[in-house]
Amino acid sequence: MDSLDKQNTCTGAEKQGTKEGVPEYSGKWLGTPPGVEYKAHVGQHPTDIYASEKPLFVIDAKNVDQYADFLSDGQKAMFQKYPETFRIPVYPGHRDFRFPDAVCAAVRKNAQESEIIDNGLGVKGNMGAINFPFPKSGLEILWNTLLPTRPYTEHTLRDVANVLSDGTISWGRNDNRSLDIPNMPDNVGKPIDRNGTMAYGMNKVLLPLREKGSISISQEPVNFAANKRKAWSYDPGIRRVRQVPEFGFDQPLSGTGGKMTIDSDLLFNGSPERYEWKSLGKRQMYIPANAYRIHQPNIKYSDLLAKGHANPDYMRYELRRFWVVQGTLKEGFRHLYPKRVLFVDEDTGHSVASDMYDAQGKIWKHALVNDYYAYDIQGWNTGTSFYHDLNSGSYLAYNLFQERERGPVLNKGDYVPGMFTPEAARSAGN
């Protein structure tokens, strides 16, 4: 594609900024910026290179109508639900980071070769990068979110806070490890294996105490027509590993108090088969970006986790361009969310926000993730996420690590597929 690297970045995003405030792409930094002391692959919390900046302005319930065109239904509902406390602090925009040359080369190949196959359940293309830099359908946007550039190994000791409507908190803690096959360095740019595996995961529960020692193992296919998800669980009470008959879709994600479905991790994951996916085009929105501020190790959960929503003082929003894709439940299928809308960053292919609707078509949940450029991986990583239940007034804070000694250990390269088997779960449990 001739426009790649000219009018567009190597991932197809528009380089030019907008008069409303989307920043122009510079891509001046690859990996750790100059002058920043950062040791990669050991779990150092991300350094905030924009720490000295102040908000340009703040959106609140009094002026929200002025910015309504740049907000999602879920964000507007948050202002209605919490008019006294919910705010969106808008900071200067930056698009200062870029992907490695190998990722850009893979995107260039995908721009010419990638296609949706198997009735939307798979992709023919190359690994380690988004497949559709210029998506022409909802499914192409969605597959960019399923197979983007992301860490190939990750180990996070994550806290989970179920914040009830009265502000009280039920705590969970998980030791989470994952291996992403398409993003292994030797695989970037190689053809996708239709029968291959996309990702492996292991999750060990540390809190709550009643679930301590429970272990789950998952194996994610790269093509949902060729293979199904597989999952196993280890029960410390009986010291046995059992295969989970079905894993995914709207089953509750363990340790989240029912506030997350399995397929709402990363805002959407798994097979796209239950929905019709429609592109709603591209729009400008105020969305968390360059979210270093919220991930600093000096933040206390007691300060961050306010009643109703996270403390806005720790949030950083910017005006950015997003692809918008809507999933509408197909006839004959069931799901807690008959409609869901994903907002996908044009620069990364990552979903950054999602609105979920109930059977009456009313907004039910608003979720967002705090993405940041991780110097370890020379790409973007999903940080702390929030899932708001607008009916109950409660929310889930997911993937917290601010009070942990280490943040996510990314791309250390110390995992292999054999560490994510039923036998591995049994060994980890014993």
KOLTORRO-142538 format. One line per 8 residues: number of its first residue (from 0); for each residue x, y, z of N, C-alpha, C. Coordinates in steps of 0.001 Angstrom, whole numbers, plus 500000, padded with zeros to 6 digits. Each point is the difference from the previous one (the first is absolute). Layout:
NUM> X,Y,Z,X,Y,Z,X,Y,Z | ...
//
This chain:
0> 500841,498815,500000,499159,501185,500000,500887,501251,500000 | 499878,500820,498946,500861,501164,499869,499783,501012,501115 | 498764,500049,500537,499716,501011,501019,500628,499675,501344 | 500354,498706,500228,500696,499658,501233,501331,500732,500035 | 500292,500646,501119,501228,500768,500234,500000,501359,499309 | 498933,500342,499287,499892,501341,499398,498904,500775,500737 | 498754,499854,499548,498908,500637,500737,499639,499229,501261 | 500405,498734,500035,499620,499130,501110,501226,499423,500690
8> 499811,499599,501250,501046,499301,500720,500095,498578,499449 | 500946,499236,500508,500172,498643,499483,498846,499086,500385 | 499135,500422,500938,498825,499200,500339,498720,500537,499365 | 500141,500971,499101,498841,500511,499277,499340,501203,500630 | 500443,500420,501175,499411,501169,500645,500353,501272,499239 | 499136,500979,500068,500265,501289,499366,501087,500736,500784 | 501031,500449,499302,501068,500742,500673,499545,501392,500423 | 499188,500607,499179,499605,501385,500231,499111,500124,501234
16> 500162,501079,500742,499122,500294,501115,498721,500658,499520 | 499177,500441,500940,498733,500651,499642,499894,501343,500711 | 499152,500862,499453,499810,501316,500601,499360,499903,501380 | 499293,498872,500254,499365,499823,501306,501000,499607,501087 | 501169,499475,499587,501000,499713,501011,500656,498639,499951 | 499651,499142,499035,500749,498757,499854,501434,500368,499628 | 500999,499483,500714,501387,500410,499719,500517,499421,498690 | 500930,500698,499394,500694,499474,498834,500954,498898,500447
24> 500128,498985,499174,500900,498889,500306,501448,500436,499788 | 500836,499727,501011,501436,500259,499840,500774,498686,499917 | 499613,499013,500838,500710,498722,499999,501479,500151,500255 | 500373,500977,500819,501413,500337,500147,500758,499041,500915 | 499257,499183,500763,500663,499121,500953,499662,498539,499738 | 501003,499169,500105,499843,498550,499931,500587,499426,501284 | 499154,499343,500809,500484,499496,501281,500139,501110,501025 | 500962,499880,500894,500176,500955,501093,500447,501357,499459
32> 499293,501085,500344,500398,501324,499513,501346,500433,500555 | 500686,500903,499310,501288,500501,500492,499857,500639,501381 | 500961,499739,500853,500012,500607,501314,499178,499292,501058 | 499315,498927,499618,499166,499255,500951,500773,498780,500494 | 500079,499851,501310,500658,498829,500572,498961,498887,500163 | 500169,498966,499228,499009,498915,500032,500692,498693,499692 | 499774,499008,500859,500568,498676,499801,498909,499087,499474 | 500176,499502,498800,498953,499232,499343,499922,498579,500527
40> 498793,499418,499867,499729,498572,500227,500146,499554,501454 | 499924,500928,500944,500122,499622,501413,498789,500440,500824 | 499030,500654,499359,498815,500427,500729,500087,501382,500592 | 500909,500828,499495,500047,501380,500474,498711,500705,499592 | 499404,500735,500931,498799,500750,499664,500340,501033,498917 | 499077,500243,499069,500318,500901,498885,500289,501424,500468 | 501031,500586,499438,500378,501372,500321,499087,500973,499260 | 499474,500981,500718,499081,500974,499410,500794,501156,499394
48> 500140,499974,498683,500778,501044,499338,499216,501301,499841 | 498692,499962,500289,499169,501207,499883,499520,500470,501375 | 500730,499642,501039,499545,500251,501369,499826,501491,500314 | 500742,500864,499317,499929,501427,500314,498823,500709,499339 | 499309,499326,499122,498908,500647,499261,498751,500156,500870 | 499239,501037,499692,498735,500275,500672,498854,499875,498992 | 498789,499725,500464,498866,499912,499060,499781,501316,499262 | 499638,499874,498729,499606,501174,499226,498657,500516,500472
56> 499106,499073,500326,498676,500317,500540,499418,498723,500585 | 498909,500148,500703,499344,498867,500641,498536,499985,499591 | 499534,498842,499543,498584,499825,499676,499288,499514,501256 | 498897,500676,500336,499205,499572,501146,498522,500077,499635 | 499132,499760,500956,498562,499959,499719,499458,501356,499554 | 500691,501079,500334,499513,501332,499645,500289,500349,498545 | 501109,499497,499461,500345,500369,498617,499995,498818,499040 | 499497,498836,500449,500089,498789,499189,499312,500151,498652
64> 498920,500763,499922,499284,500158,498724,500889,500641,498937 | 500932,500809,500430,500909,500678,499074,500912,499014,499280 | 500248,498827,500636,500935,499013,499463,499309,498689,499616 | 498682,500011,499921,499234,498771,499813,500383,499253,498727 | 500375,500723,498945,500345,499349,498734,501266,499158,500113 | 500771,500199,501062,501271,499299,500162,499962,498990,501154 | 498780,499638,500418,499823,499061,501099,499115,498843,499559 | 500204,498842,500629,499164,498838,499703,498729,500036,500849
72> 499052,499131,499665,498773,499902,500801,500334,499679,501451 | 500958,499110,500184,500370,499609,501354,500607,501140,500791 | 500832,500805,499351,500598,501140,500695,498930,501014,500393 | 499055,500254,499097,498909,500925,500330,499185,499472,501166 | 499781,498673,500011,499241,499398,501092,500748,500121,501330 | 501319,499969,499957,500784,500175,501222,499772,501395,500592 | 499922,501014,499147,499728,501354,500494,498603,500090,500604 | 499045,499295,499416,498644,500016,500536,499915,499261,501332
80> 500756,498898,500112,499969,499189,501212,500741,500674,501146 | 501114,500677,499677,500848,500586,501044,500272,501480,499693 | 498956,500827,499973,500190,501399,499579,500893,500816,500919 | 500126,499590,501241,500785,500784,500957,501481,499639,499989 | 500321,498788,499540,501376,499533,500185,500718,499574,498723 | 499273,499593,498966,500675,499486,498806,500529,501153,499160 | 501250,499891,499601,500643,501022,499179,500915,499326,498989 | 500224,500676,498892,500962,499551,498995,501050,501089,499832
88> 501190,499815,500587,501071,500983,499803,500688,499775,498654 | 500004,501009,499160,500542,499885,498646,501378,500649,499945 | 500984,499196,499636,501399,500428,499971,500460,500272,498562 | 501148,500666,499847,500570,500152,498652,500222,498635,499363 | 499738,499909,498715,500133,498720,499308,501423,499744,499537 | 500381,498729,500001,501326,499589,499531,499874,498690,499226 | 500671,499929,498878,500142,498745,499251,501492,499863,499681 | 500779,499813,501054,501450,500105,499906,500706,498673,499774
96> 499288,498870,500149,500662,498703,499935,499656,499260,498715 | 500887,499081,499635,499793,499229,498777,500289,498520,500248 | 499577,499189,499053,500278,498575,500037,501354,499702,499348 | 500589,498838,500320,501251,499599,499344,499802,499749,498503 | 501101,500019,499261,499943,499802,498553,499396,498644,499634 | 500260,498967,500804,499471,498674,499691,498475,499986,500041 | 499418,500733,500949,498543,500096,500076,499459,500751,498789 | 500649,501100,499638,499552,500783,498842,500084,499176,498722
104> 501054,499197,499869,500131,499143,498822,498873,498975,499951 | 499618,499458,501161,498897,499036,500046,498683,500655,499620 | 499766,501232,500470,498772,500711,499628,499955,500238,498500 | 501132,500364,499408,500049,500251,498559,499616,498741,499212 | 500515,498864,500433,499617,498740,499356,498513,499728,500189 | 499507,500249,501216,498592,499740,500271,499070,500895,499185 | 500445,501236,499758,499176,500914,499199,499730,499432,498610 | 500912,499185,499501,499861,499429,498656,499431,498580,500010
112> 500192,499280,501120,499708,498568,499984,498854,499559,500909 | 499703,500736,501042,499063,499497,501003,498563,499974,499500 | 499268,499001,500463,498575,499906,499702,499308,499202,501098 | 498718,500302,500189,499168,499245,500929,499645,498668,499355 | 500069,498916,500782,499675,498672,499481,499056,499284,500968 | 499496,498860,499549,499177,499119,500845,498818,500741,500616 | 499264,500729,499150,498787,500705,500447,500260,500928,501187 | 501161,500637,499982,500326,500977,501031,500703,499442,501207
120> 500232,498681,500033,500584,499374,501185,501519,499886,499944 | 500608,500518,498945,501446,499957,499896,500511,501039,499025 | 501312,500113,499944,500664,500966,499127,501159,499320,499288 | 500133,500292,498725,501196,499624,499260,500898,501227,499945 | 501203,499881,500524,500897,501150,500034,501295,499645,500685 | 500631,500982,500599,501319,499814,500609,499978,500447,501457 | 500855,499397,500794,499947,500151,501450,500734,501235,500503 | 499633,500397,501228,500731,501028,500721,499582,501427,499731
128> 498898,500198,499265,499557,501345,499666,498539,499945,499580 | 499336,501150,500025,498613,500027,499535,499949,499547,498542 | 498903,499377,499636,499867,499483,498642,499388,500996,499022 | 499262,501000,500523,499250,500879,499109,500257,501469,500352 | 501074,500586,499453,500291,501400,500305,498943,500957,499449 | 499261,499546,498979,498903,500801,499445,498728,499150,499998 | 499424,499758,501178,498875,499068,500103,498779,500474,499223 | 499381,499049,499320,498843,500311,499170,498707,499400,500546
136> 500083,499307,501136,498812,499387,500577,500155,499923,501510 | 498879,499737,500661,500049,499845,501441,500868,498835,500430 | 499934,498902,499251,500812,498840,500349,501494,500289,499869 | 500376,500774,499004,501420,500335,499864,500472,500855,501172 | 499167,500943,500456,500359,500783,501183,500134,499081,501207 | 499029,499088,500151,500021,499109,501151,501236,499115,500007 | 500359,499454,498843,501174,499118,499954,501290,500761,500283 | 500029,501297,499717,501159,500792,500412,500155,499975,501521
144> 498864,499992,500731,500071,499972,501461,500359,498619,500527 | 499729,498957,499224,500294,498636,500446,501444,499597,499723 | 500596,500571,498956,501370,499639,499630,500878,501240,499823 | 500085,500840,501024,500876,501173,499885,501409,499680,500466 | 500872,500978,499916,501293,499904,500665,499780,500170,501491 | 500486,499032,500781,499870,500046,501458,501151,499201,500615 | 500155,499980,501328,501099,499222,500592,499903,498525,499626 | 501151,499376,499773,499954,498563,499712,500148,499172,501260
152> 500622,500556,501042,499917,499390,501325,499634,501091,500996 | 499180,499626,500975,499591,500959,501027,499773,499260,501309 | 500498,500588,501081,499750,499487,501347,499591,501181,500867 | 498771,499963,500510,499493,501090,500815,499371,499449,501269 | 500419,500539,501122,499299,499763,501257,498975,501115,500107 | 498751,499670,499680,498984,501042,499862,498974,499934,501129 | 499627,501181,500465,498918,500125,500967,498708,500328,499267 | 498888,499548,500567,498675,500246,499439,499113,500536,501116
160> 499380,501143,499768,499160,500626,501014,498564,500092,499494 | 499091,499329,500706,498575,500096,499709,499447,501092,500909 | 499816,501190,499424,499590,501164,500778,498478,500100,499971 | 499370,499762,501135,498546,499995,500076,499455,501423,500007 | 498683,500129,499852,499394,501320,499844,500191,500891,501224 | 500209,499389,501187,500230,500802,501199,501477,500296,500240 | 500856,499561,499054,501426,500274,500094,500809,498915,500672 | 499346,499007,500602,500748,498894,500590,500596,499126,498901
168> 501091,499303,500342,500764,499278,498977,500183,498547,500399 | 499746,499102,499044,500364,498593,500125,501237,499776,499142 | 501031,499365,500576,501286,499913,499331,500266,498629,499408 | 500694,500005,498891,500537,498794,499411,501444,500252,499584 | 500758,498916,499852,501374,500130,499514,500341,498750,499200 | 500626,500207,498855,500321,498894,499111,501442,500084,499531 | 500616,498844,499884,501311,499879,499367,499737,499546,498572 | 500208,500909,499047,499607,499755,498614,501220,499941,499085
176> 500051,498945,499172,501097,499840,499047,499419,499689,498628 | 500632,500521,498953,499490,499748,498654,501128,499931,498988 | 499715,499276,498932,500931,499842,498883,499214,500216,498720 | 500397,500999,499209,499315,500345,498756,500869,499551,498830 | 499532,498996,499282,500814,499375,498956,500263,500924,498806 | 498998,500699,499436,500277,500839,498827,501025,501095,500235 | 500160,500432,501266,500923,501090,500281,501372,499551,500487 | 500261,498687,499993,501358,499548,500292,500931,500555,498925
184> 501161,500493,500360,500870,500689,499038,500250,499230,498709 | 500170,498699,500085,500275,499214,498793,498774,499808,499118 | 498811,500332,500523,498766,499793,499239,499505,501259,499303 | 500480,501160,500410,499500,501258,499430,500257,500040,498494 | 498934,500175,499246,500100,500056,498548,499816,498668,499301 | 499951,498890,500754,499783,498685,499393,498510,499729,499830 | 499615,499147,499043,498579,499730,499768,499315,499404,501227 | 498754,500388,500197,499187,499434,501072,499694,498545,499677
192> 500193,499141,500968,499677,498582,499863,498534,499814,500381 | 499165,499641,499034,498564,499859,500242,499713,499057,501156 | 500825,498982,500182,499783,499022,501056,500804,500284,501263 | 500619,501164,500046,500890,500309,501107,499288,500568,501209 | 500802,500325,501009,499514,500581,501247,500334,501482,500045 | 499027,500788,500442,500225,501431,500152,500697,500307,501320 | 499464,499458,501093,500534,500376,501304,499752,498917,501034 | 500888,499973,500986,499876,499128,501156,499907,500875,501241
200> 499232,499548,500980,499903,500756,501234,499914,499103,501222 | 500550,500475,501110,499859,499330,501303,499674,501046,501039 | 498962,499725,500791,499597,500922,501046,499875,499246,501313 | 500744,500442,501021,499938,499403,501330,499402,501004,500968 | 498963,499592,500716,499293,500887,500920,500733,500051,501343 | 500286,501204,500465,500605,500222,501311,498990,500562,500998 | 499064,500790,499526,498878,500530,500768,498766,499994,499111 | 498806,499797,500596,499694,499840,501429,500449,498645,500529
208> 500078,499911,501312,500542,498802,500628,499192,498743,499663 | 498670,500158,499809,499173,498827,499706,500332,499391,498647 | 500662,500756,499130,500368,499488,498677,501502,499826,499851 | 500747,500252,501085,501452,499970,499909,500498,498630,499533 | 500917,500039,499047,500572,498765,499473,499328,499473,498755 | 498850,500568,499649,499337,499588,498760,500834,500462,498809 | 500094,499151,499011,500808,500304,498819,499189,499715,498746 | 500091,500896,499050,499371,499762,498699,501046,500116,498908
216> 499865,499143,499001,500876,499985,498834,499128,500183,498766 | 500425,500832,499075,499233,500174,498766,500925,499954,498789 | 499444,499513,498900,500698,499963,498723,499063,500561,498942 | 500449,501068,499365,499172,500759,499062,500412,499689,498570 | 499072,499558,499146,500364,499731,498604,500141,501284,499197 | 500728,499930,498929,500121,501160,499119,498854,500039,498995 | 499331,498861,499827,498865,499909,499087,498902,499211,500711 | 498838,500624,500191,498936,499387,500790,499147,499023,499204
224> 500234,499905,498690,499367,498945,499214,500835,498730,500029 | 501317,500160,500095,500891,498837,500003,500089,499358,501375 | 499928,500813,501055,500150,499486,501363,499135,500805,500957 | 499701,499415,501136,499252,500675,501045,500949,500370,501139 | 499550,500945,500807,500714,500299,501225,500029,498767,500896 | 501105,499829,500700,500102,498925,500977,500402,500601,501343 | 499417,499457,501059,500323,500502,501328,499903,498866,501013 | 500838,500090,501033,500009,499030,501087,500049,500763,501329
232> 499440,499414,501028,500042,500621,501318,500528,499004,501031 | 500811,500505,500900,500533,499198,501102,499291,500413,501277 | 499410,499033,500701,499305,500229,501259,500908,499560,501142 | 500474,500936,500827,500926,499615,501071,499346,499122,501067 | 498666,500046,500088,499321,499192,500999,500091,498513,499723 | 499898,499645,498721,500063,498578,499632,501285,499660,499247 | 500822,501028,499734,501276,499834,499301,499833,499282,498666 | 499011,500469,499257,499747,499410,498683,499869,501091,498950
240> 500412,499654,498784,499850,500887,498850,498869,499463,499130 | 499094,500879,499657,498874,499609,499155,499910,500930,498801 | 499651,499438,498866,499804,500839,498818,498660,500728,500124 | 500020,501276,499671,498784,500805,500021,499244,499734,498698 | 498721,499584,500067,499292,499627,498773,499837,501136,499004 | 499784,501211,500499,499933,501166,499131,500637,501165,500730 | 500758,500802,499274,500721,501103,500622,499920,501204,499082 | 499302,501042,500453,499932,501205,499194,498631,500628,499994
248> 499828,500916,499062,498746,500714,499801,499571,500698,501298 | 498731,499832,500425,499521,500775,501145,500060,499240,501315 | 500813,498952,500057,500246,499384,501298,500719,501001,500907 | 499687,500030,501296,500673,500939,500898,501497,499698,500085 | 500796,501037,499988,501435,499857,500196,500262,499859,501488 | 500656,498933,500395,500202,499725,501421,500740,501142,500681 | 499593,500275,501229,500652,501026,500796,499550,501417,499723 | 498929,500179,499193,499546,501352,499672,498609,500305,500542
256> 499458,499113,500819,498683,500240,500571,498902,500096,498968 | 500221,499370,498845,499002,500024,498940,499992,501269,499176 | 500911,500922,500266,500007,501265,499258,500688,499902,498642 | 500745,498917,499795,500626,499791,498700,499596,498632,499468 | 499678,499967,498720,499873,498731,499314,501381,499604,499493 | 500164,498717,499696,501301,499566,499490,500367,500771,498748 | 499009,500247,499122,500330,500662,498735,500081,501521,500099 | 499912,500561,501220,500186,501451,500127,501378,500377,500514
264> 500844,498997,500317,501400,500298,500287,500623,500582,498732 | 500791,501045,500139,500517,500774,498850,498858,500637,499212 | 498821,500076,500624,498758,500569,499463,499289,499063,499037 | 500747,499241,499201,499416,498862,499281,501113,499026,499655 | 499683,498711,500166,500934,498961,499599,499215,498761,499620 | 500667,499096,499304,499361,498736,499651,499313,500022,498646 | 499176,498994,499778,499339,499844,498707,498991,501111,499747 | 499985,500548,498776,499026,501040,499666,498651,499450,499546
272> 499776,498693,500134,498904,499327,499317,498602,500410,500440 | 499826,500517,501203,498647,500270,500488,499446,501355,499564 | 500843,500834,499396,499574,501349,499647,500143,500276,498504 | 499148,500899,499526,500224,500660,498709,500794,501261,500297 | 501143,500132,499333,500900,501115,500287,499920,501034,498888 | 499675,501223,500372,499804,501082,499025,500948,501155,500317 | 500681,500478,498988,500849,501173,500169,499133,501256,500047 | 500229,500821,501024,499332,501301,500086,500947,501127,499610
280> 501090,499618,499329,500942,500989,499505,500976,500465,501060 | 500611,501131,499729,501016,500555,500888,499481,501300,500591 | 500337,500238,501280,499576,501235,500654,501067,500457,500991 | 499906,501262,500388,500871,500540,501024,499323,499853,501368 | 500790,499611,501006,499454,499794,501338,501026,500347,501070 | 499480,500390,501158,500847,500161,501170,500098,498648,500704 | 501210,499449,499989,500235,498632,500470,501324,499992,500780 | 500124,499137,501027,501298,499887,500664,501124,499695,499012
288> 501091,500733,500098,501145,499830,499099,501268,500395,500743 | 501112,499394,499595,501266,500241,500700,499788,499886,501515 | 499373,498899,500401,499510,499862,501376,501109,499543,500953 | 501006,500842,500149,501067,499720,500954,499608,500459,501407 | 499260,501076,500061,499671,500628,501271,499366,499013,500979 | 499092,499179,499524,499241,499100,500863,500816,498795,500454 | 501137,499748,499387,500754,498781,500281,501241,500229,500864 | 500075,501140,500655,501175,500298,500820,499975,499227,501322
296> 501163,499547,500485,500048,499160,501198,499723,500742,501300 | 499907,501334,499949,499696,500747,501224,498501,500196,500203 | 499181,499470,499092,498545,500130,500118,499462,498953,500973 | 499186,500448,500927,499340,499107,500937,498592,499683,499502 | 499625,498743,500126,498660,499614,499559,498915,500795,500719 | 500249,500332,501253,499010,500762,500761,499758,501377,499407 | 500988,500547,499290,499836,501295,499332,499414,499841,498594 | 500371,498918,499330,499579,499795,498616,498546,499570,499884
304> 499575,499100,500875,498697,499350,499832,498926,500746,500781 | 499425,501001,499366,498960,500805,500624,498638,499325,499819 | 499012,500505,500668,498639,499492,499857,499467,500317,498612 | 499506,498980,499307,499381,500196,498688,500936,499874,498825 | 501248,500430,500162,500955,499994,498887,501380,500334,500541 | 500999,499821,499179,501367,500336,500411,500127,501502,500235 | 500918,500360,500877,500293,501406,500266,500507,500664,498718 | 499270,500994,499469,500414,500629,498731,501373,500643,500043
312> 500496,500301,501195,501315,500643,500101,501115,499109,499457 | 499750,498688,499912,501030,499080,499513,499788,499589,498540 | 498967,500534,499389,499697,499639,498621,500587,501026,499035 | 500333,499531,498796,500503,500883,498955,499260,499676,498711 | 499218,500947,499492,499288,499850,498742,500627,500902,498945 | 499946,499553,498765,500400,500815,498864,498947,499852,498902 | 499961,500951,499079,499139,499866,498829,500743,499166,498964 | 499394,498893,499596,500625,499085,499042,498963,499547,498975
320> 500507,499374,498917,499112,499428,498980,499843,498506,500244 | 498765,499537,499851,499693,498600,500253,499106,499424,498921 | 500263,498738,499682,499047,499214,499243,498921,499528,500967 | 498762,500052,499543,498877,499584,500843,499343,498785,499348 | 499855,498925,500771,499386,498779,499476,498895,499572,500954 | 498857,499673,499422,498830,499603,500792,499692,498532,499783 | 499840,499277,501097,499600,498610,499943,498549,499863,500413 | 499181,499410,499134,498583,499761,500281,499762,498500,500007
328> 499387,499509,501059,499819,498564,500181,499221,499397,498841 | 500519,498893,499461,499328,499310,498904,498758,499279,500507 | 499045,499832,499102,498795,499252,500342,500378,498550,500318 | 499417,499482,501069,500282,498627,500393,501139,499859,500990 | 500699,501103,500310,501084,499973,500973,499583,500766,501257 | 500687,499716,501088,499733,500705,501248,501279,500618,500537 | 499832,501108,500709,501120,500662,500673,499409,501038,500934 | 500704,500267,501116,499562,501036,500925,499881,501358,499325
336> 500853,500238,498983,500030,501295,499323,499490,499835,498567 | 498724,500284,499757,499490,499891,498633,500674,500957,499025 | 500539,501087,500532,500756,500939,499162,501203,500493,500782 | 501124,500101,499312,501203,500562,500604,500730,500820,498940 | 500612,501083,500425,500738,500883,499094,501425,500119,500510 | 500960,499782,499096,501413,500095,500342,500615,501214,499321 | 500889,500666,500706,500711,501162,499473,501478,499618,499897 | 500506,499955,498769,501285,499387,499682,500986,501078,499540
344> 501099,500123,500706,501004,501026,499721,500598,499787,498610 | 499959,501036,499164,500522,499881,498642,501515,499772,499989 | 500691,500419,501060,501452,499865,500043,500462,498598,500374 | 499178,499262,500745,500468,498750,500590,499181,498769,499640 | 498727,500182,499648,499110,498863,499814,499426,499470,501292 | 500305,500620,501132,499487,499566,501291,498639,500637,500280 | 499080,499231,500581,498766,500571,500537,500340,500769,501264 | 499468,501204,500111,500316,500848,501143,498761,500295,500840
352> 498829,499902,499410,498758,500202,500746,498911,499151,499376 | 498977,499714,500805,498881,499199,499510,498733,500396,500737 | 498902,500096,499252,498676,500193,500580,499189,498734,499765 | 499310,499534,501037,499214,498773,499914,498556,500297,500373 | 499057,499427,499242,498590,500333,500112,499195,498789,500458 | 498843,500269,500643,499140,498920,500467,498967,499621,498938 | 499106,499083,500341,499018,499486,499039,499013,501062,499554 | 499851,501072,500776,499113,501103,499620,500715,501069,499181
360> 501275,499765,499697,500763,500954,499214,500543,501164,500798 | 499949,499910,501342,500495,501072,500852,501450,499730,500396 | 500760,501079,500128,501389,499848,500417,500035,499394,501394 | 500809,498953,500153,500081,499264,501257,501388,500139,500635 | 501019,499796,499178,501348,500037,500539,500919,500836,499109 | 500910,500668,500634,501051,500754,499294,501345,499534,500537 | 500867,499587,499105,501315,499491,500400,501092,500749,499251 | 501140,500122,500642,501135,500656,499359,501284,499382,500516
368> 501032,500059,499170,501323,499529,500399,500985,501151,499868 | 500995,499972,500841,501048,501022,499972,501211,499435,499278 | 500058,500239,498699,501116,499539,499187,501202,500927,500165 | 501178,499424,499905,501216,500810,500027,501059,499316,499143 | 500906,500789,499470,501113,499456,499232,500999,499411,500985 | 500201,498684,499900,500910,499299,500904,501376,499935,499353 | 500976,500590,500653,501343,500073,499438,500593,498603,499798 | 499598,499046,500850,500504,498636,499905,499692,499349,498653
376> 498822,500300,499473,499523,499279,498808,500023,500854,498746 | 500355,501284,500152,499957,500940,498873,498624,499954,499337 | 498998,500021,500851,498617,499958,499554,499088,500287,501178 | 498694,499900,499761,499035,500413,501005,499528,498820,500839 | 499745,500291,501285,499568,498973,500934,498745,500465,500721 | 499154,499042,500347,498759,500291,500718,500265,500027,501494 | 499715,501127,500616,500218,500143,501430,498711,499830,500784 | 499854,500801,501056,498831,499919,500866,498735,500324,499224
384> 498964,499194,500233,498734,500128,499280,498858,500197,500990 | 498944,500656,499540,498828,500239,500844,498739,499583,499259 | 499161,499235,500701,498738,499508,499444,498863,500519,500889 | 499233,500947,499470,498964,500675,500781,498623,499418,499704 | 499282,499631,501064,498609,499566,499897,499132,501215,500310 | 499379,500548,498954,499257,501245,500159,498648,499799,500671 | 499562,498760,500122,498752,499718,500708,500227,499929,501510 | 501015,499262,500403,500234,499798,501430,500832,501101,500646
392> 500751,500735,499188,500879,501028,500553,501314,499452,500524 | 500295,498760,499688,501260,499389,500418,500943,499914,498803 | 501258,499633,500262,500941,499815,498897,501108,499056,500416 | 500690,499502,499001,501130,499107,500227,501269,500686,499525 | 500997,500042,500875,501336,500465,499618,500853,498756,499778 | 500460,499834,498778,500633,498750,499570,501445,500280,499588 | 500870,499050,500292,501405,500109,499624,500683,501174,500707 | 499737,500097,501286,500709,500963,500832,501366,499430,500385
400> 501027,500831,499949,501315,499548,500467,500795,501143,500643 | 499306,501106,500260,500681,501174,500529,500655,499733,501355 | 499364,499211,500860,500545,499723,501327,500880,498753,500040 | 500151,499360,498888,500869,498834,499959,501454,500437,499790 | 500918,499199,500498,501419,500338,499880,500441,500087,498550 | 499420,499145,499168,500332,500003,498570,498753,500269,499178 | 500194,500647,498875,498949,500115,499014,500056,498792,499072 | 499336,500063,498854,500036,498892,499053,501419,499732,499495
408> 500387,498738,500021,501287,499583,499428,499720,499604,498555 | 500474,500817,499066,499623,499859,498595,501181,499549,499148 | 499718,499065,499102,500964,499546,498994,501330,499531,500602 | 499904,499374,501160,501201,499386,500571,500391,498760,499205 | 499013,499380,499351,500282,498873,499120,500271,498703,500731 | 499400,499834,501182,500313,498832,500823,498885,498950,500032 | 499034,500087,499064,498912,499024,499974,500016,499205,498697 | 499554,498747,500100,499836,499124,498839,498637,499323,500118
416> 499433,499484,498904,498662,499407,500055,499855,498893,501040 | 501064,499233,500255,499912,498906,500956,499699,500435,501423 | 500093,501313,500269,499700,500526,501334,498526,500307,500179 | 499192,499748,498955,498575,500337,500030,499166,498778,499626 | 500174,498930,500746,499314,498739,499751,499284,499564,501279 | 499089,499014,499934,499380,499482,501220,501030,499483,501007 | 501053,499395,499487,501045,499520,500887,500701,501154,500718 | 500184,501097,499285,500619,501175,500609,499112,500574,501089
424> 498684,499984,499783,499074,500477,501028,500069,499143,501249 | 500092,498696,499805,500077,499083,501130,501306,500228,500786 | 501090,500198,499281,501282,500226,500657,499996,501329,500766 | 499420,501041,499381,499944,501303,500665,499136,499958,501242 | 498960,499155,499975,499111,499885,501149,500611,499238,501150 | 500882,499079,499681,500640,499200,501038,501327,500607,500455
//
